[in-house]
Amino acid sequence: MRLTILGGGGFRVPLVYRALAGGDVSELTLYDTDTTRLGVVRSVLAQLAADAPEGSRLPAVRVTERLDDALRGADFVFSAIRVGGTAGRVRDEHVPLAEGVLGQETVGAGGVLYGLRTVPVALHIAERAAALAPDAWVINFTNPAGMVTEAMSEVLGDRVIGICDSPVGLVRRAARAAGADPDRFLGAPGVSDGSGAAASFDYVGLNHLGWLRSLHDGSRDLLPALLADADALAGFEEGRLFGAGWLQALGSLPNEYLHYYYFRRETLAAVQAADVTRGAFLQRQQGEFFDTAAREPDRAYELWETTRRGREETYMAESRAASGGWQRDTCDLDGGGYDQVALALMRALSGTSGGTAGTGSADDAVGASGHRTRLILNVRNGTTVPALPPEAIIETVCEVGRDGARPLPVAPLGAAELGLMLQLKAVERATIDAALFKDRTAALRALALHPLVDSPAVAARILERAAAV
């Protein structure tokens, strides 16, 4: 199989590459417009290949600066671009903060600004992929993932699937906290404990806006007992982030990004009090890495691993500060997130196996027998959430096989969760319209309707500030 990564100079590309060991990808093509970053990443991959254990097969790597060349003949395309680079992310954060509202990469006004810039580029990629690799599966990493996947699906239909590692991490942490084996819940559908009882769970929402609402081991739902146990909740990230009192009031476990919505005042204060925004931190950190690695290519992998560890340790630092201040668990610092979900999805779609998928027994769920894999993905709604249009992209539990990803039925949403989903979907649709048609009115509507923007006047000033920088 041939795999192409758009955004091949991205910092997380080495995670994908080393997870390909022993798999069925024969050639990896990296495409990027930044030749310096592309060269550094190629150096990291070369050292990974050189240090791989004997007998461990890694795919050949080629690089290109031409999009059409990267897409032509690909079986799978991972889209992981960042339009405007980290400098654009910094602007997306600072412009809203100047108006006293949150500016985060995918949440709030920052997410809208990022979407306005990214959607046209993503749509162009979708059009070229449809023309040059019509049978390829496009797996979208690009943020805001739900919005971008929805725009690309207007061209690619069900052949584009969005991914995020946050929901998978939540399920794994919740299962461990409840005393269960996470591998029973993620991977092959119907994984049992040997007694014939199948494990399952219910997760639904939009990207960075979802809720885990059941965690069934085959005989009982483990979630109510977990929510009632304050000590158990204090033992994993989401429990510490939201606090036992609020989780018990909700009756579910929210995705970590909902902290920006539920604790907006505290999170905004923490962001304003921080020395630098997350984007500014990453711009400095990654800038130092790429500059040094370009000068010292023989140390590229060593420098990358040190930088990666620092990136993981500081993930969502403002939200952790707003919830009392605490360090991430060791098991959440390995960095096996997007890459593992993407490879599990790729193997399920192709019906191949080999190498760990990092999401439980996903590789056992595919192959010649045609078994299906269970993953949390961003896909077209269909009839899953009746209040949303069939073509709207939602994030939910899917079964995946050679014929694609099929969302599973979910329990009805409560009024609070559904209301937030509908409001954020209106924001996403307005952003897509604004980006595609250069419609300032739609852009104003997208910003003003966002729950984290408290005034249409503020939204108008954010648009003016963004246009001026």
C-alpha positions, 0 to 999 in steps of 0.5 A: 500500500502507498500512504501519503501524508499531507503536512509531511513536515509536521512534528508528529509525522515520526510517530506515524512512521514508527507505528508503520513497522512491520505493516503493509505500507510499502511507500510513504510519501511526505508532502509539505510546502516548508522544505526545511521542516520536510528535510528535518523530518526526513532526517528523523525518519532515517534515524528511526529506520537505522535504529529499528530492530533487526527484521523490523520493516519500515516503508521507503520514504520519498518527499515532494513539494507538489500536491498532485505528485503526492496524491497520484496513486495513493491508497491512503492520504493522511491530511495533517496540514496547518494553514498559516503555520504556528504563526497563524495559530498564535494570531488566532489565540491573541486576536480574541484574547485582546477582546477578552474571549478565549482564543484556542486552536479548535475552540471558541473564536480562535477555532473559527478564525482557523477554520476560515483560513483552512477550509478553502485549502482543505476543499482544494485538497479534496478536489485534487484527491478526487481527481487523482486518487478517487479510490483512496481513503482520506483520513483527516487530522487537520483541525478543526477536525469536524469542520474540515472533515465536513467541508471535505465530505462535500467532495469526497463523501464517505471516503473522508473520515476525521479522527481525534485521539481525545475520545479514545484516551477518555475511554481507556482512562475511564475503563482503567479507573473502573477496574476494567481492561481498556482493550475489551472496549476498543478494537474488535466489536463484541470483545468478551471476558470469556463468558460470552458477554460483550463489552460496549460503550456509548460516546457521541458529540462533535469533535472536541465536544462529546460525552462518554455516557455508558461503559458496559462490560457485558453484564453491567454499566460501569459508569454509574459506579465510577461517577459515584466514586470520588477517589476513582474519579480523582485517579485520571485526567478527566476526573481531576479536570472537571471534578467529582461534583460536576461529573456526578451532576452531569451523569457522564464523562465529557471530552476534555475540551468541554472544560473550555465550555463548562469552566469558561471563566476559570480557563480564560483567567488561566490563559490570560495569566499564562506567560505565553499562549499554547500556540506561542509555546509551540512556536518557540519550542518547535522553532528551536527544534527545527532550527537546531535539527537542520544544523545538526541532522545527526541529532535530529531524532534525539532532539525530536524525542526530547521536544515531543516529551515536553510537548506532551507534558504541557498539553492543556496546561491552562485547563489543568492550572484552572482545575487546581494544577496537576501533572499528566499521568505517565501513561498519557505521555507516550504520544501514541494518539492520532497515529495509532487511531489513524493506523487502526482505521487504515488497517480496518479499511484495507482489511490488513493486519500487522503491528499494534494499532494501539487501540486494543485488539484492532488488528485482530478485528480485520483481515481475511475473515472480514471482521470489523473494527470499532473506533470513535470517528468523525463521520456523516451523521445519517440517522444517528442524531435525528436533530442533525442533517444526515450529511453533518459530521459527528463524532461517535462510535463506528464499526469499520470494515472494507466498506467504510465506517458505519456509525452505531446507534446511540442513546438519545441525547439530553437537552443540554448536550443536544443544544450545545451540539446544535449551536456548535454545528451552526457555528461550523456551518456558518464558518464553512459558508464564510470560508467558501463564499468569502461571506463576512456576514456568515463569518460574523454569524459564526463568531457571534453564535459561538457560546464562548463569544459573549457579544456580536459587537465583540465578534465584529471587532475580532473580525476587524482585528483578524483582517488587520494582522 
